[in-house]
Amino acid sequence: MHRLPGGGVTRSELEYIDAWRALGEPFFKALGWRLYAYDPGLSFHTGSGTEDVCVELALAFKELWEK
């Protein structure tokens, strides 16, 4: 079983990977940050270092980005 960022679970590895990548996508589009690790949070290369983002913040950022 794989934990999804929204709190659910899946048996599908592809669904798991796609869900975490989709959560990181707004950070890439808005800031140019590149996702390199996830679960339980997200870790990004920022160009000048790295940043870790908790799931709750990432979900809120994604919601704002999609408006």
HTML snippet that shows the backbone in 3Dmol.js (N, CA, C, O; Angstrom):
<script src="https://3Dmol.org/build/3Dmol-min.js"></script>
<div id="view" style="width:600px;height:400px;position:relative"></div>
<script>
const pdb = `
ATOM      1  N   MET A   1       0.845  -1.184   0.000  1.00  0.00           N
ATOM      2  CA  MET A   1       0.000   0.000   0.000  1.00  0.00           C
ATOM      3  C   MET A   1       0.886   1.241   0.000  1.00  0.00           C
ATOM      4  O   MET A   1       1.931   1.290   0.649  1.00  0.00           O
ATOM      5  N   HIS A   2       0.437   2.225  -0.739  1.00  0.00           N
ATOM      6  CA  HIS A   2       1.169   3.489  -0.853  1.00  0.00           C
ATOM      7  C   HIS A   2       0.288   4.627  -0.331  1.00  0.00           C
ATOM      8  O   HIS A   2      -0.898   4.704  -0.651  1.00  0.00           O
ATOM      9  N   ARG A   3       0.875   5.492   0.461  1.00  0.00           N
ATOM     10  CA  ARG A   3       0.144   6.628   1.030  1.00  0.00           C
ATOM     11  C   ARG A   3       0.111   7.780   0.028  1.00  0.00           C
ATOM     12  O   ARG A   3       1.150   8.192  -0.487  1.00  0.00           O
ATOM     13  N   LEU A   4      -1.081   8.293  -0.243  1.00  0.00           N
ATOM     14  CA  LEU A   4      -1.257   9.430  -1.148  1.00  0.00           C
ATOM     15  C   LEU A   4      -1.194  10.730  -0.346  1.00  0.00           C
ATOM     16  O   LEU A   4      -1.500  10.733   0.846  1.00  0.00           O
ATOM     17  N   PRO A   5      -0.805  11.824  -0.981  1.00  0.00           N
ATOM     18  CA  PRO A   5      -0.652  13.081  -0.239  1.00  0.00           C
ATOM     19  C   PRO A   5      -1.944  13.620   0.356  1.00  0.00           C
ATOM     20  O   PRO A   5      -1.897  14.357   1.340  1.00  0.00           O
ATOM     21  N   GLY A   6      -3.080  13.280  -0.203  1.00  0.00           N
ATOM     22  CA  GLY A   6      -4.346  13.760   0.331  1.00  0.00           C
ATOM     23  C   GLY A   6      -4.876  12.944   1.488  1.00  0.00           C
ATOM     24  O   GLY A   6      -5.923  13.276   2.045  1.00  0.00           O
ATOM     25  N   GLY A   7      -4.173  11.874   1.868  1.00  0.00           N
ATOM     26  CA  GLY A   7      -4.567  11.068   2.999  1.00  0.00           C
ATOM     27  C   GLY A   7      -5.073   9.687   2.650  1.00  0.00           C
ATOM     28  O   GLY A   7      -5.237   8.852   3.539  1.00  0.00           O
ATOM     29  N   GLY A   8      -5.325   9.421   1.379  1.00  0.00           N
ATOM     30  CA  GLY A   8      -5.793   8.096   0.979  1.00  0.00           C
ATOM     31  C   GLY A   8      -4.626   7.135   0.779  1.00  0.00           C
ATOM     32  O   GLY A   8      -3.468   7.474   1.027  1.00  0.00           O
ATOM     33  N   VAL A   9      -4.954   5.951   0.334  1.00  0.00           N
ATOM     34  CA  VAL A   9      -3.952   4.944   0.018  1.00  0.00           C
ATOM     35  C   VAL A   9      -4.292   4.307  -1.323  1.00  0.00           C
ATOM     36  O   VAL A   9      -5.436   4.355  -1.775  1.00  0.00           O
ATOM     37  N   THR A  10      -3.292   3.716  -1.947  1.00  0.00           N
ATOM     38  CA  THR A  10      -3.485   3.019  -3.212  1.00  0.00           C
ATOM     39  C   THR A  10      -2.544   1.826  -3.278  1.00  0.00           C
ATOM     40  O   THR A  10      -1.507   1.791  -2.615  1.00  0.00           O
ATOM     41  N   ARG A  11      -2.919   0.875  -4.073  1.00  0.00           N
ATOM     42  CA  ARG A  11      -2.032  -0.249  -4.359  1.00  0.00           C
ATOM     43  C   ARG A  11      -1.209   0.025  -5.620  1.00  0.00           C
ATOM     44  O   ARG A  11      -0.219  -0.658  -5.884  1.00  0.00           O
ATOM     45  N   SER A  12      -1.623   1.019  -6.387  1.00  0.00           N
ATOM     46  CA  SER A  12      -0.977   1.338  -7.657  1.00  0.00           C
ATOM     47  C   SER A  12       0.244   2.233  -7.452  1.00  0.00           C
ATOM     48  O   SER A  12       0.129   3.357  -6.963  1.00  0.00           O
ATOM     49  N   GLU A  13       1.395   1.728  -7.828  1.00  0.00           N
ATOM     50  CA  GLU A  13       2.612   2.527  -7.730  1.00  0.00           C
ATOM     51  C   GLU A  13       2.546   3.731  -8.665  1.00  0.00           C
ATOM     52  O   GLU A  13       3.028   4.810  -8.319  1.00  0.00           O
ATOM     53  N   LEU A  14       1.955   3.557  -9.841  1.00  0.00           N
ATOM     54  CA  LEU A  14       1.834   4.656 -10.801  1.00  0.00           C
ATOM     55  C   LEU A  14       0.948   5.774 -10.249  1.00  0.00           C
ATOM     56  O   LEU A  14       1.288   6.951 -10.369  1.00  0.00           O
ATOM     57  N   GLU A  15      -0.183   5.412  -9.646  1.00  0.00           N
ATOM     58  CA  GLU A  15      -1.064   6.422  -9.051  1.00  0.00           C
ATOM     59  C   GLU A  15      -0.347   7.166  -7.927  1.00  0.00           C
ATOM     60  O   GLU A  15      -0.481   8.382  -7.794  1.00  0.00           O
ATOM     61  N   TYR A  16       0.410   6.432  -7.125  1.00  0.00           N
ATOM     62  CA  TYR A  16       1.180   7.011  -6.025  1.00  0.00           C
ATOM     63  C   TYR A  16       2.186   8.042  -6.549  1.00  0.00           C
ATOM     64  O   TYR A  16       2.231   9.168  -6.055  1.00  0.00           O
ATOM     65  N   ILE A  17       2.978   7.668  -7.530  1.00  0.00           N
ATOM     66  CA  ILE A  17       3.990   8.565  -8.098  1.00  0.00           C
ATOM     67  C   ILE A  17       3.334   9.772  -8.752  1.00  0.00           C
ATOM     68  O   ILE A  17       3.779  10.902  -8.552  1.00  0.00           O
ATOM     69  N   ASP A  18       2.281   9.545  -9.531  1.00  0.00           N
ATOM     70  CA  ASP A  18       1.592  10.650 -10.204  1.00  0.00           C
ATOM     71  C   ASP A  18       1.006  11.651  -9.214  1.00  0.00           C
ATOM     72  O   ASP A  18       1.061  12.859  -9.444  1.00  0.00           O
ATOM     73  N   ALA A  19       0.445  11.153  -8.115  1.00  0.00           N
ATOM     74  CA  ALA A  19      -0.159  12.047  -7.115  1.00  0.00           C
ATOM     75  C   ALA A  19       0.891  12.952  -6.478  1.00  0.00           C
ATOM     76  O   ALA A  19       0.660  14.149  -6.311  1.00  0.00           O
ATOM     77  N   TRP A  20       2.039  12.387  -6.124  1.00  0.00           N
ATOM     78  CA  TRP A  20       3.091  13.198  -5.498  1.00  0.00           C
ATOM     79  C   TRP A  20       3.702  14.177  -6.499  1.00  0.00           C
ATOM     80  O   TRP A  20       3.992  15.320  -6.147  1.00  0.00           O
ATOM     81  N   ARG A  21       3.898  13.743  -7.727  1.00  0.00           N
ATOM     82  CA  ARG A  21       4.428  14.657  -8.751  1.00  0.00           C
ATOM     83  C   ARG A  21       3.469  15.803  -9.031  1.00  0.00           C
ATOM     84  O   ARG A  21       3.894  16.948  -9.192  1.00  0.00           O
ATOM     85  N   ALA A  22       2.170  15.498  -9.091  1.00  0.00           N
ATOM     86  CA  ALA A  22       1.170  16.537  -9.319  1.00  0.00           C
ATOM     87  C   ALA A  22       1.172  17.559  -8.189  1.00  0.00           C
ATOM     88  O   ALA A  22       0.957  18.747  -8.430  1.00  0.00           O
ATOM     89  N   LEU A  23       1.409  17.119  -6.980  1.00  0.00           N
ATOM     90  CA  LEU A  23       1.464  18.030  -5.845  1.00  0.00           C
ATOM     91  C   LEU A  23       2.683  18.948  -5.937  1.00  0.00           C
ATOM     92  O   LEU A  23       2.626  20.095  -5.494  1.00  0.00           O
ATOM     93  N   GLY A  24       3.769  18.461  -6.498  1.00  0.00           N
ATOM     94  CA  GLY A  24       4.974  19.277  -6.638  1.00  0.00           C
ATOM     95  C   GLY A  24       4.976  20.180  -7.856  1.00  0.00           C
ATOM     96  O   GLY A  24       5.758  21.129  -7.914  1.00  0.00           O
ATOM     97  N   GLU A  25       4.126  19.909  -8.824  1.00  0.00           N
ATOM     98  CA  GLU A  25       4.125  20.647 -10.092  1.00  0.00           C
ATOM     99  C   GLU A  25       3.947  22.166  -9.940  1.00  0.00           C
ATOM    100  O   GLU A  25       4.659  22.914 -10.611  1.00  0.00           O
ATOM    101  N   PRO A  26       3.027  22.660  -9.087  1.00  0.00           N
ATOM    102  CA  PRO A  26       2.890  24.116  -8.945  1.00  0.00           C
ATOM    103  C   PRO A  26       4.178  24.804  -8.463  1.00  0.00           C
ATOM    104  O   PRO A  26       4.438  25.949  -8.832  1.00  0.00           O
ATOM    105  N   PHE A  27       4.973  24.123  -7.654  1.00  0.00           N
ATOM    106  CA  PHE A  27       6.232  24.704  -7.185  1.00  0.00           C
ATOM    107  C   PHE A  27       7.216  24.851  -8.338  1.00  0.00           C
ATOM    108  O   PHE A  27       7.976  25.817  -8.392  1.00  0.00           O
ATOM    109  N   PHE A  28       7.201  23.896  -9.255  1.00  0.00           N
ATOM    110  CA  PHE A  28       8.062  23.998 -10.431  1.00  0.00           C
ATOM    111  C   PHE A  28       7.582  25.131 -11.339  1.00  0.00           C
ATOM    112  O   PHE A  28       8.383  25.950 -11.792  1.00  0.00           O
ATOM    113  N   LYS A  29       6.285  25.177 -11.602  1.00  0.00           N
ATOM    114  CA  LYS A  29       5.738  26.197 -12.505  1.00  0.00           C
ATOM    115  C   LYS A  29       5.904  27.610 -11.946  1.00  0.00           C
ATOM    116  O   LYS A  29       6.247  28.532 -12.687  1.00  0.00           O
ATOM    117  N   ALA A  30       5.665  27.785 -10.654  1.00  0.00           N
ATOM    118  CA  ALA A  30       5.717  29.120 -10.054  1.00  0.00           C
ATOM    119  C   ALA A  30       7.127  29.562  -9.682  1.00  0.00           C
ATOM    120  O   ALA A  30       7.470  30.737  -9.814  1.00  0.00           O
ATOM    121  N   LEU A  31       7.946  28.617  -9.214  1.00  0.00           N
ATOM    122  CA  LEU A  31       9.233  28.988  -8.631  1.00  0.00           C
ATOM    123  C   LEU A  31      10.434  28.362  -9.324  1.00  0.00           C
ATOM    124  O   LEU A  31      11.573  28.748  -9.063  1.00  0.00           O
ATOM    125  N   GLY A  32      10.186  27.399 -10.207  1.00  0.00           N
ATOM    126  CA  GLY A  32      11.278  26.706 -10.872  1.00  0.00           C
ATOM    127  C   GLY A  32      11.927  25.634 -10.009  1.00  0.00           C
ATOM    128  O   GLY A  32      12.992  25.121 -10.353  1.00  0.00           O
ATOM    129  N   TRP A  33      11.290  25.290  -8.884  1.00  0.00           N
ATOM    130  CA  TRP A  33      11.841  24.266  -7.995  1.00  0.00           C
ATOM    131  C   TRP A  33      11.619  22.886  -8.589  1.00  0.00           C
ATOM    132  O   TRP A  33      10.564  22.614  -9.163  1.00  0.00           O
ATOM    133  N   ARG A  34      12.608  22.017  -8.453  1.00  0.00           N
ATOM    134  CA  ARG A  34      12.521  20.653  -8.990  1.00  0.00           C
ATOM    135  C   ARG A  34      12.389  19.644  -7.857  1.00  0.00           C
ATOM    136  O   ARG A  34      13.231  19.573  -6.962  1.00  0.00           O
ATOM    137  N   LEU A  35      11.314  18.869  -7.917  1.00  0.00           N
ATOM    138  CA  LEU A  35      11.025  17.851  -6.909  1.00  0.00           C
ATOM    139  C   LEU A  35      12.042  16.723  -7.016  1.00  0.00           C
ATOM    140  O   LEU A  35      12.273  16.188  -8.100  1.00  0.00           O
ATOM    141  N   TYR A  36      12.654  16.360  -5.881  1.00  0.00           N
ATOM    142  CA  TYR A  36      13.591  15.238  -5.908  1.00  0.00           C
ATOM    143  C   TYR A  36      13.259  14.149  -4.889  1.00  0.00           C
ATOM    144  O   TYR A  36      13.819  13.055  -4.960  1.00  0.00           O
ATOM    145  N   ALA A  37      12.365  14.426  -3.948  1.00  0.00           N
ATOM    146  CA  ALA A  37      11.970  13.407  -2.969  1.00  0.00           C
ATOM    147  C   ALA A  37      10.584  13.757  -2.426  1.00  0.00           C
ATOM    148  O   ALA A  37      10.186  14.921  -2.393  1.00  0.00           O
ATOM    149  N   TYR A  38       9.864  12.721  -2.004  1.00  0.00           N
ATOM    150  CA  TYR A  38       8.528  12.934  -1.450  1.00  0.00           C
ATOM    151  C   TYR A  38       8.149  11.780  -0.534  1.00  0.00           C
ATOM    152  O   TYR A  38       8.748  10.705  -0.567  1.00  0.00           O
ATOM    153  N   ASP A  39       7.147  12.035   0.274  1.00  0.00           N
ATOM    154  CA  ASP A  39       6.539  11.110   1.227  1.00  0.00           C
ATOM    155  C   ASP A  39       7.443  10.888   2.428  1.00  0.00           C
ATOM    156  O   ASP A  39       8.364  10.073   2.373  1.00  0.00           O
ATOM    157  N   PRO A  40       7.187  11.600   3.503  1.00  0.00           N
ATOM    158  CA  PRO A  40       5.932  12.203   3.891  1.00  0.00           C
ATOM    159  C   PRO A  40       5.777  13.679   3.518  1.00  0.00           C
ATOM    160  O   PRO A  40       4.664  14.198   3.595  1.00  0.00           O
ATOM    161  N   GLY A  41       6.818  14.359   3.128  1.00  0.00           N
ATOM    162  CA  GLY A  41       6.733  15.741   2.652  1.00  0.00           C
ATOM    163  C   GLY A  41       7.317  15.801   1.260  1.00  0.00           C
ATOM    164  O   GLY A  41       7.523  14.769   0.621  1.00  0.00           O
ATOM    165  N   LEU A  42       7.584  17.004   0.786  1.00  0.00           N
ATOM    166  CA  LEU A  42       8.195  17.174  -0.528  1.00  0.00           C
ATOM    167  C   LEU A  42       9.535  17.883  -0.352  1.00  0.00           C
ATOM    168  O   LEU A  42       9.656  18.798   0.462  1.00  0.00           O
ATOM    169  N   SER A  43      10.526  17.464  -1.105  1.00  0.00           N
ATOM    170  CA  SER A  43      11.850  18.081  -1.075  1.00  0.00           C
ATOM    171  C   SER A  43      12.189  18.555  -2.480  1.00  0.00           C
ATOM    172  O   SER A  43      12.016  17.827  -3.458  1.00  0.00           O
ATOM    173  N   PHE A  44      12.676  19.790  -2.560  1.00  0.00           N
ATOM    174  CA  PHE A  44      12.940  20.425  -3.844  1.00  0.00           C
ATOM    175  C   PHE A  44      14.375  20.928  -3.927  1.00  0.00           C
ATOM    176  O   PHE A  44      14.960  21.343  -2.926  1.00  0.00           O
ATOM    177  N   HIS A  45      14.928  20.883  -5.126  1.00  0.00           N
ATOM    178  CA  HIS A  45      16.135  21.636  -5.462  1.00  0.00           C
ATOM    179  C   HIS A  45      15.634  23.003  -5.907  1.00  0.00           C
ATOM    180  O   HIS A  45      14.769  23.094  -6.778  1.00  0.00           O
ATOM    181  N   THR A  46      16.169  24.066  -5.315  1.00  0.00           N
ATOM    182  CA  THR A  46      15.676  25.413  -5.607  1.00  0.00           C
ATOM    183  C   THR A  46      16.563  26.190  -6.566  1.00  0.00           C
ATOM    184  O   THR A  46      16.181  27.271  -7.013  1.00  0.00           O
ATOM    185  N   GLY A  47      17.707  25.678  -6.882  1.00  0.00           N
ATOM    186  CA  GLY A  47      18.672  26.415  -7.687  1.00  0.00           C
ATOM    187  C   GLY A  47      19.777  26.978  -6.825  1.00  0.00           C
ATOM    188  O   GLY A  47      20.921  27.088  -7.267  1.00  0.00           O
ATOM    189  N   SER A  48      19.442  27.339  -5.580  1.00  0.00           N
ATOM    190  CA  SER A  48      20.458  27.854  -4.659  1.00  0.00           C
ATOM    191  C   SER A  48      20.587  26.973  -3.418  1.00  0.00           C
ATOM    192  O   SER A  48      21.310  27.308  -2.479  1.00  0.00           O
ATOM    193  N   GLY A  49      19.882  25.848  -3.424  1.00  0.00           N
ATOM    194  CA  GLY A  49      19.906  24.933  -2.288  1.00  0.00           C
ATOM    195  C   GLY A  49      18.727  23.996  -2.361  1.00  0.00           C
ATOM    196  O   GLY A  49      18.279  23.622  -3.444  1.00  0.00           O
ATOM    197  N   THR A  50      18.228  23.619  -1.201  1.00  0.00           N
ATOM    198  CA  THR A  50      17.069  22.738  -1.139  1.00  0.00           C
ATOM    199  C   THR A  50      16.051  23.293  -0.154  1.00  0.00           C
ATOM    200  O   THR A  50      16.387  24.056   0.752  1.00  0.00           O
ATOM    201  N   GLU A  51      14.820  22.897  -0.348  1.00  0.00           N
ATOM    202  CA  GLU A  51      13.734  23.265   0.562  1.00  0.00           C
ATOM    203  C   GLU A  51      12.851  22.054   0.780  1.00  0.00           C
ATOM    204  O   GLU A  51      12.584  21.294  -0.150  1.00  0.00           O
ATOM    205  N   ASP A  52      12.395  21.876   2.016  1.00  0.00           N
ATOM    206  CA  ASP A  52      11.424  20.844   2.358  1.00  0.00           C
ATOM    207  C   ASP A  52      10.091  21.521   2.628  1.00  0.00           C
ATOM    208  O   ASP A  52      10.034  22.554   3.295  1.00  0.00           O
ATOM    209  N   VAL A  53       9.023  20.938   2.109  1.00  0.00           N
ATOM    210  CA  VAL A  53       7.682  21.498   2.252  1.00  0.00           C
ATOM    211  C   VAL A  53       6.768  20.405   2.806  1.00  0.00           C
ATOM    212  O   VAL A  53       6.769  19.280   2.308  1.00  0.00           O
ATOM    213  N   CYS A  54       5.991  20.738   3.832  1.00  0.00           N
ATOM    214  CA  CYS A  54       5.058  19.760   4.390  1.00  0.00           C
ATOM    215  C   CYS A  54       3.866  19.590   3.438  1.00  0.00           C
ATOM    216  O   CYS A  54       3.576  20.468   2.625  1.00  0.00           O
ATOM    217  N   VAL A  55       3.198  18.467   3.555  1.00  0.00           N
ATOM    218  CA  VAL A  55       2.075  18.159   2.667  1.00  0.00           C
ATOM    219  C   VAL A  55       0.968  19.199   2.781  1.00  0.00           C
ATOM    220  O   VAL A  55       0.389  19.595   1.769  1.00  0.00           O
ATOM    221  N   GLU A  56       0.668  19.643   3.989  1.00  0.00           N
ATOM    222  CA  GLU A  56      -0.411  20.605   4.179  1.00  0.00           C
ATOM    223  C   GLU A  56      -0.140  21.905   3.423  1.00  0.00           C
ATOM    224  O   GLU A  56      -1.040  22.445   2.780  1.00  0.00           O
ATOM    225  N   LEU A  57       1.087  22.406   3.496  1.00  0.00           N
ATOM    226  CA  LEU A  57       1.438  23.620   2.769  1.00  0.00           C
ATOM    227  C   LEU A  57       1.382  23.376   1.260  1.00  0.00           C
ATOM    228  O   LEU A  57       0.887  24.218   0.511  1.00  0.00           O
ATOM    229  N   ALA A  58       1.885  22.233   0.819  1.00  0.00           N
ATOM    230  CA  ALA A  58       1.865  21.914  -0.608  1.00  0.00           C
ATOM    231  C   ALA A  58       0.437  21.818  -1.130  1.00  0.00           C
ATOM    232  O   ALA A  58       0.151  22.297  -2.227  1.00  0.00           O
ATOM    233  N   LEU A  59      -0.458  21.211  -0.367  1.00  0.00           N
ATOM    234  CA  LEU A  59      -1.863  21.115  -0.784  1.00  0.00           C
ATOM    235  C   LEU A  59      -2.500  22.506  -0.882  1.00  0.00           C
ATOM    236  O   LEU A  59      -3.244  22.781  -1.824  1.00  0.00           O
ATOM    237  N   ALA A  60      -2.212  23.377   0.082  1.00  0.00           N
ATOM    238  CA  ALA A  60      -2.753  24.740   0.056  1.00  0.00           C
ATOM    239  C   ALA A  60      -2.189  25.521  -1.129  1.00  0.00           C
ATOM    240  O   ALA A  60      -2.928  26.245  -1.797  1.00  0.00           O
ATOM    241  N   PHE A  61      -0.897  25.384  -1.395  1.00  0.00           N
ATOM    242  CA  PHE A  61      -0.264  26.072  -2.516  1.00  0.00           C
ATOM    243  C   PHE A  61      -0.856  25.591  -3.839  1.00  0.00           C
ATOM    244  O   PHE A  61      -1.127  26.395  -4.731  1.00  0.00           O
ATOM    245  N   LYS A  62      -1.056  24.289  -3.965  1.00  0.00           N
ATOM    246  CA  LYS A  62      -1.638  23.722  -5.187  1.00  0.00           C
ATOM    247  C   LYS A  62      -3.054  24.245  -5.397  1.00  0.00           C
ATOM    248  O   LYS A  62      -3.438  24.579  -6.517  1.00  0.00           O
ATOM    249  N   GLU A  63      -3.829  24.314  -4.314  1.00  0.00           N
ATOM    250  CA  GLU A  63      -5.206  24.826  -4.419  1.00  0.00           C
ATOM    251  C   GLU A  63      -5.210  26.281  -4.894  1.00  0.00           C
ATOM    252  O   GLU A  63      -6.006  26.650  -5.758  1.00  0.00           O
ATOM    253  N   LEU A  64      -4.327  27.102  -4.333  1.00  0.00           N
ATOM    254  CA  LEU A  64      -4.242  28.504  -4.760  1.00  0.00           C
ATOM    255  C   LEU A  64      -3.772  28.610  -6.206  1.00  0.00           C
ATOM    256  O   LEU A  64      -4.277  29.432  -6.971  1.00  0.00           O
ATOM    257  N   TRP A  65      -2.810  27.780  -6.575  1.00  0.00           N
ATOM    258  CA  TRP A  65      -2.255  27.808  -7.938  1.00  0.00           C
ATOM    259  C   TRP A  65      -3.326  27.475  -8.976  1.00  0.00           C
ATOM    260  O   TRP A  65      -3.324  28.030 -10.074  1.00  0.00           O
ATOM    261  N   GLU A  66      -4.233  26.576  -8.630  1.00  0.00           N
ATOM    262  CA  GLU A  66      -5.251  26.118  -9.580  1.00  0.00           C
ATOM    263  C   GLU A  66      -6.429  27.071  -9.701  1.00  0.00           C
ATOM    264  O   GLU A  66      -7.295  26.864 -10.551  1.00  0.00           O
ATOM    265  N   LYS A  67      -6.484  28.105  -8.880  1.00  0.00           N
ATOM    266  CA  LYS A  67      -7.585  29.095  -8.960  1.00  0.00           C
ATOM    267  C   LYS A  67      -7.368  30.051 -10.090  1.00  0.00           C
ATOM    268  O   LYS A  67      -8.185  30.945 -10.309  1.00  0.00           O
TER     269      LYS A  67
END
`;
const viewer = $3Dmol.createViewer("view");
viewer.addModel(pdb, "pdb");
viewer.setStyle({}, {cartoon: {color: "spectrum"}});
viewer.zoomTo();
viewer.render();
</script>
